[in-house]
């Protein structure tokens, strides 16, 4: 590098420093926060009151592993787009990249609303694209086969509970005897995502059969005393042994499908699934309905041809 090039590089650095200083002088924030200070304050005051522990842990991982580890810690108002674009580019998973973008965008939006920054620069970054994989439901024959192969499996009742309730796989792990209301025939599901996912579902006959298999010595006893790791290992062994290619989460979609087939109103299913927004349920139903509709068309065509 020539002496002239070195001088130009130093001048560029001075120019950037003066620009940063001018931004602070021109814009007077109500309070100046370092990035790490603000993110933890945002998490504590704006997210924790509305989220379940699992979601809070995920945000904590995003903040520490994907933001603070990859971004220099500076005063909020001194960042430019490249700081965060580079950090996002380092994340390989499109899903995690999207989560990180959403975390940055919401935290900076609130900082802007509070007068801590001049603008939300995350608005200028194009949101990463992530195609959410649609779940598949089991056909009636597949469901029967699955119920057959899990017979006498130590997690048989757990798997049945998922199929007959539509719960997320972690939700049954918090259930205790006190959550089962035999008199009013409902079950209190402690949602694991947001506070709105906390809900009551009917004690369907199939669920009652599952619950009746348990013997309780205390109302605080966990019904399904398993770890997530135990469940994942058990399901992997099932997949390998019986060559099944669906996911645990597909048992939840199977419940939704059976509801559709029985003509249950989508808003009712939304409540049972614990979706905070109807369009979330509808997106699942659109996928399911297309397959179910084809079967109905065949029925009509067959009746006309006869």
C-alpha positions as CSV (number, residue, x, y, z in Angstrom):
1,X,0.0,0.0,0.0
2,X,1.4,3.4,-1.0
3,X,1.8,6.4,1.3
4,X,-1.0,8.2,-0.6
5,X,-3.4,5.2,-0.1
6,X,-2.6,5.1,3.6
7,X,-3.4,8.8,3.9
8,X,-6.7,8.3,2.0
9,X,-7.6,5.4,4.3
10,X,-6.9,7.4,7.4
11,X,-9.0,10.3,6.0
12,X,-11.9,8.0,5.4
13,X,-11.7,6.8,9.0
14,X,-11.6,10.4,10.3
15,X,-14.6,11.2,8.1
16,X,-16.6,8.3,9.5
17,X,-15.7,9.2,13.1
18,X,-16.8,12.9,12.5
19,X,-20.0,11.6,10.9
20,X,-20.7,9.4,13.9
21,X,-20.1,12.3,16.2
22,X,-22.3,14.7,14.2
23,X,-25.2,12.2,14.4
24,X,-25.0,12.2,18.1
25,X,-24.8,16.0,18.3
26,X,-27.6,16.7,15.8
27,X,-29.9,14.1,17.2
28,X,-30.3,14.2,21.0
29,X,-31.7,10.9,22.2
30,X,-33.8,10.8,25.4
31,X,-31.3,8.3,26.7
32,X,-28.2,6.6,25.2
33,X,-28.1,2.9,25.4
34,X,-25.4,0.5,24.3
35,X,-26.7,-2.3,22.1
36,X,-26.3,-5.0,24.8
37,X,-28.0,-2.8,27.4
38,X,-31.0,-2.1,25.2
39,X,-31.5,-5.6,23.9
40,X,-31.7,-7.1,27.5
41,X,-33.9,-4.2,28.6
42,X,-36.2,-4.8,25.6
43,X,-36.3,-8.5,26.4
44,X,-37.1,-7.9,30.1
45,X,-39.7,-5.1,29.7
46,X,-41.3,-5.7,26.3
47,X,-41.1,-9.4,25.6
48,X,-41.0,-11.4,28.9
49,X,-44.5,-10.2,30.1
50,X,-46.1,-11.8,27.0
51,X,-44.0,-14.9,26.3
52,X,-43.6,-18.3,27.8
53,X,-40.2,-19.5,29.1
54,X,-39.4,-21.5,25.9
55,X,-39.8,-18.4,23.7
56,X,-37.8,-16.3,26.1
57,X,-35.0,-18.8,26.0
58,X,-35.0,-18.7,22.2
59,X,-34.8,-14.9,22.2
60,X,-32.0,-15.0,24.7
61,X,-30.0,-17.3,22.3
62,X,-30.7,-15.1,19.3
63,X,-29.5,-12.0,21.2
64,X,-26.3,-13.6,22.6
65,X,-25.3,-15.9,19.8
66,X,-26.5,-14.2,16.6
67,X,-26.4,-10.5,17.5
68,X,-24.0,-9.6,20.2
69,X,-21.4,-12.2,19.1
70,X,-21.4,-10.8,15.5
71,X,-22.0,-7.1,16.1
72,X,-19.7,-4.6,17.7
73,X,-21.2,-3.2,20.9
74,X,-21.9,0.5,20.3
75,X,-24.4,3.2,21.2
76,X,-27.6,2.5,19.4
77,X,-27.6,5.6,17.3
78,X,-24.1,4.9,15.9
79,X,-25.0,1.8,13.9
80,X,-25.4,1.7,10.1
81,X,-27.1,-0.9,7.9
82,X,-23.8,-2.8,7.1
83,X,-23.3,-3.6,10.8
84,X,-26.4,-5.8,11.0
85,X,-26.4,-7.0,7.4
86,X,-23.0,-8.6,7.9
87,X,-24.3,-10.2,11.1
88,X,-27.4,-11.6,9.3
89,X,-25.2,-12.9,6.4
90,X,-23.2,-15.1,8.9
91,X,-26.4,-17.0,9.9
92,X,-26.7,-20.1,7.7
93,X,-30.3,-21.2,8.7
94,X,-32.9,-19.1,6.8
95,X,-35.3,-19.7,9.7
96,X,-32.9,-18.4,12.3
97,X,-31.9,-15.5,10.1
98,X,-35.5,-14.5,9.9
99,X,-35.9,-14.8,13.7
100,X,-32.8,-12.6,14.2
101,X,-34.1,-10.0,11.8
102,X,-37.5,-9.9,13.6
103,X,-35.7,-9.5,16.9
104,X,-33.6,-6.6,15.6
105,X,-36.5,-5.0,13.9
106,X,-38.8,-5.1,16.9
107,X,-36.2,-4.0,19.4
108,X,-35.1,-1.0,17.2
109,X,-38.7,-0.1,16.5
110,X,-39.4,0.3,20.2
111,X,-36.1,2.2,20.7
112,X,-37.3,4.6,17.9
113,X,-40.7,5.0,19.4
114,X,-39.1,5.8,22.8
115,X,-36.8,8.4,21.2
116,X,-33.6,6.5,21.8
117,X,-32.6,6.5,18.1
118,X,-33.2,8.8,15.1
119,X,-34.6,6.1,12.9
120,X,-35.2,2.3,12.7
121,X,-32.4,1.4,10.4
122,X,-33.5,-2.2,10.3
123,X,-36.4,-0.9,8.1
124,X,-33.8,-0.4,5.4
125,X,-32.6,-4.0,5.4
126,X,-34.5,-6.4,3.3
127,X,-36.2,-9.1,5.4
128,X,-34.6,-12.5,4.8
129,X,-36.9,-14.9,3.1
130,X,-37.8,-18.2,4.7
131,X,-40.3,-20.7,3.3
132,X,-42.1,-22.3,6.2
133,X,-42.4,-26.0,5.7
134,X,-46.0,-27.0,5.8
135,X,-46.8,-29.9,8.0
136,X,-48.4,-33.1,6.7
137,X,-51.2,-34.9,8.4
138,X,-51.4,-38.6,8.6
139,X,-54.1,-40.3,6.5
140,X,-56.6,-42.4,8.4
141,X,-54.8,-45.5,7.4
142,X,-51.4,-44.0,8.4
143,X,-52.9,-43.0,11.8
144,X,-54.2,-46.5,12.4
145,X,-50.8,-47.9,11.5
146,X,-49.0,-45.5,13.9
147,X,-51.4,-46.4,16.7
148,X,-50.6,-50.0,16.0
149,X,-46.8,-49.7,16.0
150,X,-46.7,-47.6,19.2
151,X,-48.6,-50.2,21.2
152,X,-46.7,-51.1,24.3
153,X,-44.1,-48.4,23.6
154,X,-43.3,-46.5,26.8
155,X,-44.5,-43.3,25.1
156,X,-47.7,-44.8,23.7
157,X,-50.0,-42.7,25.8
158,X,-48.0,-39.5,25.1
159,X,-48.2,-40.0,21.3
160,X,-52.0,-40.8,21.6
161,X,-52.4,-37.6,23.6
162,X,-50.9,-35.5,20.8
163,X,-53.0,-37.1,18.1
164,X,-56.3,-36.8,20.1
165,X,-55.6,-33.2,21.4
166,X,-53.7,-31.3,18.7
167,X,-51.2,-30.1,21.3
168,X,-47.7,-29.0,20.5
169,X,-45.2,-31.7,21.5
170,X,-43.9,-29.8,24.6
171,X,-47.3,-28.9,26.0
172,X,-48.3,-32.3,27.5
173,X,-45.1,-32.2,29.5
174,X,-46.4,-29.6,31.9
175,X,-49.8,-31.3,32.5
176,X,-50.7,-32.4,36.1
177,X,-53.7,-34.1,37.5
178,X,-55.1,-30.8,38.7
179,X,-55.3,-29.6,35.0
180,X,-57.9,-32.3,34.3
181,X,-61.4,-31.2,35.1
182,X,-63.5,-34.4,35.0
183,X,-66.7,-32.6,36.1
184,X,-66.7,-29.9,33.3
185,X,-64.9,-32.3,30.9
186,X,-62.0,-30.0,29.9
187,X,-58.2,-29.9,30.2
188,X,-56.1,-26.9,31.0
189,X,-53.3,-26.7,28.4
190,X,-50.4,-24.5,29.6
191,X,-49.3,-23.1,26.2
192,X,-45.5,-23.1,25.6
193,X,-45.3,-20.2,23.1
194,X,-47.2,-17.1,24.1
195,X,-49.5,-16.3,27.0
196,X,-52.4,-16.5,24.5
197,X,-51.5,-20.2,23.8
198,X,-52.6,-21.0,27.4
199,X,-56.1,-22.5,26.8
200,X,-58.7,-25.1,27.7
201,X,-59.6,-27.9,25.4
202,X,-62.5,-30.5,25.7
203,X,-61.8,-33.7,27.5
204,X,-62.6,-35.7,24.4
205,X,-63.5,-39.4,24.9
206,X,-60.2,-40.5,23.3
207,X,-58.3,-38.3,25.7
208,X,-60.3,-39.6,28.7
209,X,-59.3,-43.1,27.8
210,X,-55.6,-42.0,27.8
211,X,-55.9,-40.2,31.1
212,X,-57.7,-43.1,32.8
213,X,-54.6,-45.2,32.3
214,X,-52.7,-43.2,34.8
215,X,-52.7,-43.6,38.6
216,X,-52.1,-40.4,40.6
217,X,-50.8,-40.2,44.1
218,X,-50.7,-36.4,44.1
219,X,-52.6,-33.6,42.2
220,X,-49.2,-32.1,41.4
221,X,-47.9,-35.3,39.6
222,X,-46.8,-34.8,36.1
223,X,-48.9,-36.8,33.7
224,X,-46.1,-37.2,31.2
225,X,-42.8,-37.1,33.1
226,X,-40.5,-37.2,30.1
227,X,-37.8,-34.9,28.8
228,X,-37.8,-33.5,25.3
229,X,-34.6,-35.4,24.5
230,X,-36.2,-38.7,25.7
231,X,-39.1,-38.1,23.3
232,X,-36.9,-37.2,20.3
233,X,-34.8,-40.3,20.8
234,X,-37.8,-42.6,21.1
235,X,-39.4,-41.1,18.0
236,X,-36.1,-41.5,16.0
237,X,-36.0,-45.2,16.9
238,X,-39.6,-45.6,15.8
239,X,-38.9,-43.9,12.4
240,X,-35.9,-46.1,11.8
241,X,-37.5,-49.4,12.9
242,X,-40.8,-48.9,11.0
243,X,-39.6,-46.6,8.2
244,X,-42.1,-43.8,8.9
245,X,-41.3,-40.4,7.3
246,X,-43.5,-37.9,9.2
247,X,-42.6,-35.6,12.2
248,X,-43.9,-35.5,15.7
249,X,-45.5,-32.1,14.8
250,X,-47.5,-33.8,12.1
251,X,-49.6,-35.5,14.8
252,X,-50.9,-32.0,15.6
253,X,-51.8,-31.5,11.9
254,X,-53.5,-34.9,12.0
255,X,-55.8,-33.7,14.8
256,X,-56.6,-30.6,12.7
257,X,-57.3,-32.8,9.7
258,X,-59.7,-35.1,11.6
259,X,-61.5,-32.0,12.8
260,X,-61.9,-30.7,9.2
261,X,-63.2,-34.1,8.0
262,X,-65.9,-33.9,10.7
263,X,-66.9,-30.4,9.7
264,X,-65.8,-28.6,12.8
265,X,-65.8,-24.8,12.5
266,X,-62.3,-23.4,11.8
267,X,-62.6,-20.8,14.7
268,X,-63.3,-23.6,17.1
269,X,-60.2,-25.5,15.9
270,X,-58.2,-22.3,16.2
271,X,-59.1,-22.1,19.9
272,X,-58.3,-25.8,20.5
273,X,-54.9,-25.5,18.7
274,X,-54.0,-22.4,20.6
275,X,-53.4,-20.2,17.6
276,X,-53.5,-16.5,18.4
277,X,-54.4,-15.6,14.8
278,X,-57.0,-17.2,12.6
279,X,-54.9,-17.0,9.5
280,X,-52.3,-19.3,11.2
281,X,-55.0,-21.9,11.5
282,X,-56.3,-21.1,8.0
283,X,-52.8,-21.7,6.5
284,X,-52.8,-25.2,7.9
285,X,-56.3,-25.8,6.8
286,X,-55.6,-24.6,3.2
287,X,-53.1,-27.3,2.8
288,X,-55.3,-29.9,4.4
289,X,-58.4,-28.8,2.6
290,X,-56.9,-29.1,-0.8
291,X,-56.3,-32.8,-0.2
292,X,-59.6,-33.4,1.5
293,X,-61.5,-31.5,-1.3
294,X,-60.0,-33.9,-3.9
295,X,-61.5,-36.8,-2.0
296,X,-64.9,-35.2,-1.9
297,X,-64.7,-34.4,-5.7
298,X,-64.0,-38.1,-6.3
299,X,-67.1,-39.1,-4.2
300,X,-69.3,-36.8,-6.3
301,X,-67.8,-38.0,-9.6
302,X,-68.2,-41.6,-8.6
303,X,-71.9,-41.0,-7.6
304,X,-72.6,-39.3,-10.9
305,X,-70.9,-42.1,-13.0
306,X,-73.0,-44.7,-11.2
